[in-house]
């Protein structure tokens, strides 16, 4: 069974990606811009988000 924290983190991420997909129809590609920033700067919030999403996975 999936952890509640992990489940809600996945739902929130999916919701944000859906919103980004809707807004990226315009002239500025939001999703790829944020992806590039994550790859270049490796922010701590992204590491925490990934850790939360995979909280229920065993080693």
N, C-alpha and C positions, 0 to 999 in steps of 0.2 A: 504494500500500500504506500502511496505517495505521502510525504510529509506535507502538513498544511502550509508551512512557510514556503516550501519549494513550490507547491501548487499555486499559491497566490503570486509568487514572483514570476512564474511562467505566464500566468494570466495577464499580469501587468505588462510584461514584455511583449506578449502577443498583441495586446491592445495598442501599445505605443507604436509597434511596427505597422499595424493597420492604419493608424492615424498618419504615420509617415508616408505610407504608400498612397494615401489619398492626397496629401499635400505635395507629394513629389510630382504630381501631374503638371504642376506649374513649371516655370522656367528654371528654378533652382532645385537641384537634386539633393534633398535633405538627407536621405538615408545614406547615400554614398559619402556625403560630406562628413557626417558623424562617424561613419566607419573609418574614414581616413584619419580623423582626429584621434580616434581610439587607437589605431595602429601606430600613429606617430608618437603620441604623448603617453599612452598606457595609463589612463587615470585610475586612481584607487577605487572609484565608484564602480568601474567596470569589473575589476577583480572581485569586489564584494558581491556584485550582482551575479557573476558566474558561480561564486562559491555558494550563494543562496540557492540558485537554481539547481545545482548538483548536490545539495545538502543530503538528499536521501540515497545517493549512490554509495555503494561500498567500494573499498579499494580492491 
